[in-house]
Amino acid sequence: MMKEKKILLLTHEFHRTGAPICLLEIAQILIKKNYKVSIAGPPNGVLRQDFLGLGVQILDVELLNLLYKHANNKWLKFIYLPIRLFINVLLQFQLLYLFLINKPCGIYINSFASRYGAFAAKLSRKKVFWHLHEEVDVSNFIKLFYSRFVNFIADVVIVNSQFLLNAWNFNKKNKKFRIIYNGTSIPQLEEIDHVEKIYDVVFVGRFSQKKGIFDLIKALDLVKKQRVNLKAVFIGNYTNQKETDKINFLIEKYSLNSNIDYYLDENEPKRIIKKSAVLVLPSYQEAFGKVLIEAMSCKTAVISSNVGGAVELIEHGIDGILIDAGDYKSLGENIINLQSNSVLYNQLTSEGYRKVKNEFNLLIFENKISEMVAEFIDC
């Protein structure tokens, strides 16, 4: 009798953001390939229902809520540090027990933020996949330590851009690291060519300073002076009260309340992106920027900061626009230019669609993930 093929996924959150959504796609791929998939993570989050809808067993790790307590308060998190260390020790025992009971063929750690389960995964003596979605903002010495830690734990390390490979793989001869670019489904042209663009600008992501939300609001003020009936839409969610207050202050200051719609925890952002003329990603840090390829697949023009993996996705002036992070004036000027220059707009959207169809198709992503898992899993 053939042994059941099991994969256990490990996540630090079930929010509707980049890394968990990518993990949801990976779960779908594995299920198609007849793996039995389970996932260990926190006992809350809107994306849990999506995993349950696929038939994925969720293993609640209650201690995670305690582990991340006070994580956003720079003073309390230091006071709380001894408690976090103790919780980490308890977590290793809990996770090791879960791994031994469930007997997966492999463990898939999703993002560096899920490192809480790394030692337990190593001790389980199963194949360990570690999918890194982020750059860590620390000194080079700490980065080197983190890189060696990941290398010690994982049998294979997946990154989603050349930028991330350079950020994590200090030993260029290391064969554990693999670049697998994210993919997106490609709508047929007849599905998108006749969709009415009811929004001038769309933003998708966390409403935070790092994602450039403050710069975007300032840019929208400039655009509004040229286009009185400006309509923008923000898709995502707030991060903390301090940044929420600043967002509300800026929107009030520039009288933009009637110009911006909001979709919080939207489970199908693409349906709104399709109805938007321009997607902006004014981030200060961006490992890949999957929302860029989602927009390009919908023939929505893209403007992004020239940071991280976004530079690999966009050829400036050919299939998108790149600007310096923090330059809200340039952001506003480029939005205005795309509204008035139909020749440039049509070129960017057509070339963007062609690039994503040929290079970032979801089928390519599915095949690469499937091949990699099959290479390392033998059960």
N, C-alpha and C positions, 0 to 999 in steps of 0.2 A: 504493500500500500504506500502511495506517494505521500511524503511528509508535507504537512500544510505549510505554505509559504506565508510567514508573518513578518510584518514590518511595524515597528513601534516608533511613532513620531514624537518629538519633544518640543514643546513651545513654551514661551514665557508669557504669551498673551493671546487672547482671542478677539482683539480689536480688529476693525475692518481697515487695516493698514497693509503696507506693502509686503512685509515678510510673512504674516499669517495668511494673506490671500495667496501668495506664492505656494505656501505649504498646502493650502486647500487644493490647488491645481495639481500638486505632486500626489496628494492622496487620490485624486481622480485618476491620474495616470497609473498608479500602482494597482488600484482596484480593477481597471481595465485589463491589466496584466495578471489578474487572478491572485493578487496578494491579499491576505487578510490584514486590514490596517486598523491599528488602534493609536490613540494619541494621549499623551500625558501632558497636563497643563493646569492652569488655575481654574477654580470652580465658577468663574464668571466671564462674560464677554459675549458680544452679539454674534460672533462668528461660530460659536458652539453649535447653533442650530443648523448651520450649513454643513458642518462635519457630520452631525447626526443624520441629516437628510441623505448623505451618501452611504449611510450604514456603518460609519466609523464608530468604534467603541471609544468613549471618552473616559479616561482614568483621572479622576480629580486629585490634584495635588494641593490640598488645603493650605499647606505651609507656605506656599508661594505668596499668598496675601500678606503674611507676616514678614516674609523675607524682604518684600519691597516697601514695607511700611516706612514712611518718612523719607523715601528715596529722593523726593524733590525738594526737601528742606535741608540746605547745606549745613545747618548747625545741628539739627536733631539727628541727621543720619550718622554723624560722628559719635554722638552720645549713644545712639542705638547700635553702634558697630559690634560690641561684644555679644549682644543678643542675636544679631544677624549671623555671626560666626557660629554660635551654638545651633541656630536654626539650620544653617548649611550642613552641619554634621548630621543632624537628624534627617535632613533631606536625602543625604547619601544612602542612609539605611533604608528609608522608605522607597526610594527609587530602585535600589538594588533588589529589594524584595519584589517590586513590581516587575522588574526585568526577569527575575528568576521564575516568577509565577507564570508570566505570559509567554516566556520562551520564544521571543522573536528571533528571526534569522539575522536581523540587522536593526540598528537604532539610528534614526535620522534626527540629528540635532539641528534645529532651525534658528539661525542667527547666533551671534556671539552672546547676546543677552540671555540665551538659554544655557549658558555654561554651568548653571547650577547642577545640571545632571551629568556633567562630563566625566567626573571620576567614577561615578556609579556605572556609567556606560562602559568605561574602560575595564572596570573590575568584572563586568558581566561576561567578558571575553567573547562578545558578539562583534560583528563587523560594524564599525561606526562611521557614518557619513556626517560631515559637518558642513552645513550650507551657510556661508557668511554673506550677509546682506549689507553690512555697514562698515564704515571706517571708524576706528576709535580715536577720539580726540585726546591723546595723551602724549607724553614725551617719547622720543625714539627708543629710549632704554626700556620703557614699559611696553611699547609696541613689540620690541624684540622678544621680551618675556612672553607676551600673549601669543605671538606667532609660534614660539617653541612649545608652548602649552597646547595649542591647537594641533600642532604637528605630532606631539606625543600621544594625544588622545585619539585622533582620527586615522582611519585607514584611507580615506579620501576626503579632500576639502574642495568644496564647490564655491566658486565666486561668480558674480554675474557681470563682471566687466574687467578689462585690462587694468583699469585704474585700481580696482580692489585687489587684483593679483599683485600689483606693484606695492600696494599698501601692506599686504599680509605676508607675501612670500619673500623673505629676506635672502633665503638660499635659492638662487635662480636655478640650481640643478635639481631642486626638489620636485619629484614626479608625482607627489600626492595631490598637488593643486591642479584644478581643472576649471576652465572658463566655460560656463554654460549660460548664455544670454537668456534672459526672460523672453517669453513669447506672448503673443496675443492672437485672439481669433480675428480673422479677416472677413469683414462683411463684403458681400457682393456690391459692385459699383451701383447697381440699380437700387440697392437698399439705402444708399447714402447720398447719391447725386441729387435727389429731389427732396431731401429733408430740409425744411425751413430752419434757418439759423436764427433762433429767437433770442439768443444771448450773444452779445459782442465779445465777452471775455468769460472764460471759465478757469477756476483754480481748483485743483484736487490735492488734498493732503492735510496734514495737521495744521491747524491755525496757529502758527508759532513764528517767532522771530527767525529761527533757523531756516524755515521754509520761505522766508521773505515776505510774509503776509503784510508787514507794516509798509514795506516798499511798494507792494502792489496797491495798497489803499492810497498812498501818495500819488502813484502813477494814475490811478483811476480818477483822481481829482483833476489831473492835467487833461486826461481824455475827455472828461465831462465838460470842460471849458470849450472843447471843440465840438462835442457831440452831446447836446443837452439831454437827449433821451437815451443816454447810455444805459445798458442793462448788463449786469454781471451776475455770476452765480458762483458761490463758494460751496464746494463739496468736501466734507471731512468732519472734523470735530475739534473742539477747543482742547488745549493741553493743561493749562492751569489758570487760576483766577487772576493772577497778576497780568498775564498776557491777554486774557479775555477782557479785562478792564481797559487795557491800552487799545485793543482793537475797537472796542465800543467808543472810546474817547476820540480816536481818529475818524471813525465813521461819522460821529456827531460833528466834529470839527469841520469836516469837509462836506457836510450835508449830503451824505451818500445813502442814507437809510432806505430811500425809495428806489435806489438804483441797484441794490444787491439782494438776490434771493439766496436762501441757505438750504442745503440738504445735508442733514446730520446722519452719519452712519448709513449712508445710501448703499444698498446692496448691488445696484447696477449703475455705477457712475457713467458707463459708456452711453447709456440711453440719453443722458444729459449732454455729454461731450459731443455727441452727434448733432445736437441742436445748437452748438456754440461755434462761433466763427474762429476764435483764437483761444488756445490754451496757453497759460503762462505758468512757468515753474521758476520763480526767482530765488531759488534756494541758495544758501551759503555753503551747503554740503549736500552732495547727491551721489550715492554710490552707483546708481544706474538710472533711475527715473523712468520706471515702467509706464507711468501715466503719459509720457511723451509718445511711446509707440502705440498706446491705446488711442491717443488723439490722432496720430498720423494715419492709423488704420481707418479712421472715420472721415478722412479728408478735412480735418480741422487743423489749421495752421498752428505752429508751435513757436513759442519764444521761451528760451531758457537761459539761466545763468551759465557761463562757461566754466563749470566746475565738475569735477569727478567724471562719472561715466557719461554724463550728458554730452560731452565733447566727442565721445565715440559714436553717439547716435545721430548727431546733427552735423551736417556739412553747411556751414554758415552761408546764407544767401542762396543755397540750392534747394534744401528740403526743410529748412527751418532758420530761425534767427537766434544768434548767441549774443548775450550782453554781459557786461561785468556785474558780478553780484553787488547789490547795494545801489546800483545806478538807476534809481527810479525814474529819472528824467529820460534816459535812453529807453527804458521800458515803455513809458507813456508815448514817446515819439514813435516807437516801432508799432505799437498798437494802432495809433492814428494812421501811420503810413500804410499798414495792411488794410485798413478800412477804405482808403482812397485809391490804392494802387491795385486794381483787379488783376493786372497782368502778373505782378509779383505774387499776389495771393494764389492765383490758379497754378502758378509754377510750383510754389512751395507745397501746396496740398497734393498735387499730382505726383511730384517726386517723392514726397513723404510716404504716400500710399504705396508707391512702387517699391521703395526701399523696405518697408515693413513686410510687405507680401513676400519679398524674396529673401530677406535676411532674418526677420524676427517673427516669422509665422509660428503660431502655437504648436503646429505639427513638428517643427524642427526641435523645439524645446521638449516635447513629449518623447520624441525618438532618442534624444541625447540622454534624458533622465532614465528612460527604460533600459538603454544599452549599458549605462554606467551601473545601475543597480544589478542587472543580470550578470555583469562582469564580476561583481564582488560577492553576490549572494548565491550560495549553492546549498539549497535545502529542499 
